[in-house]
């Protein structure tokens, strides 16, 4: 009798695809701080959609003092996880009180992982912002949107004493850039560390960070330029007009800035990366350098390609610099069940730009990178070094 061993398959949108193998993974905590030992200990990760305090993910204390849990049917590939005591505010941290990196392992077989917890984030001050971060206005008026929004400003450490003028970078999603206390994300309160990066760089830059709308759907609407099947009303053009015609003049009037195009930057990620791309395309005479990190081109229904195609090339476009970043694991399933890869979206966008407007473009790809603030915090230092390479 002949037996055939075959890979399990599934059909998605008429395409046969292999189903990832699954394994049993046991995770053991060998040591943890004495504080809070009476409280429940949970694990969360990409295996449970990053839900903290999931009752099914409570660690069990064994007779030998270890805390352990066994995860069944873990998919082959990257496993990411964090420990918490019931909320994102009670995550594990380093011995110095910094939010700990996610644990990760490549799973290819049944596996036992042993680790330690060094501390708990809520035993340290909640704010991680440096002294250079200030509240510009908790309710800055945006006439184009008839709303008010919190805006932060980072001033270089020597701003008050140097007498110098500085470049300015405008950034989106201000809640996530400087401070864990204001950050919210799918995997917890991860901030980019923009302030620490600039503090350590030795090259000063003013950063103006605009909070996104508290309603996540409205945030997306404000970062779209073109109406689409998901949103028939969008506000991206009004949002960019606010930055160019209201916010930038206010900043240039109030602070010592280098207000010319060469020293005016913008950067953002995901939908913030998409609106940054459009800012460069639509306002080349304003923004000289742009950091486009993990841009959500796949959500834009090819509108960005159409926008590039219809541009009238200008000398200002030729003088621009773009820094594109993508993660090698930033894969997304579209509504038609087809898959897109972020680095391919970036490649196609760059090709379209080079064909039409010819700016200077640099591309960085982290082969292990995924879509989220943790990976953008890792990408930001290299982007900032690129951004300031010619600035003295």
Secondary structure, 3 states (H helix, E strand, C coil): CCCCCCCCEEEECCEEEECCCEEEEEEEEEECCCCCCCCCCEEEECCCCCCCCCHHHECEECCCCCEEEEEEEEECEEEEEEEECCCHHHEEECCCCCECCCEEEEECCCEEEEEECCEEHHHCCCCCCCCCEEEEEEEEEECCCCEEEEEEEECCCCHHHHCCCECEEEECCHHHCCCHHHCCCCCCCCCCCHHHHHHHHCCCCEEEEECCCCCHHHHHHHHCCCCCCCCCCCCHHHHHHHHHHHHHHHHHHHCCECCCHHHEEEEEECHHHHHHHHHHHHCCCCCCEEEEECCCHHHCCCHHHHHHHHCCCCHHHHHCEEEEEEECCCEEECCCCCEEEHHHHHHHHHHHHHHHCCCEEEEEEECCCCCCHHHHHHHHHHHHHHHCCCCC
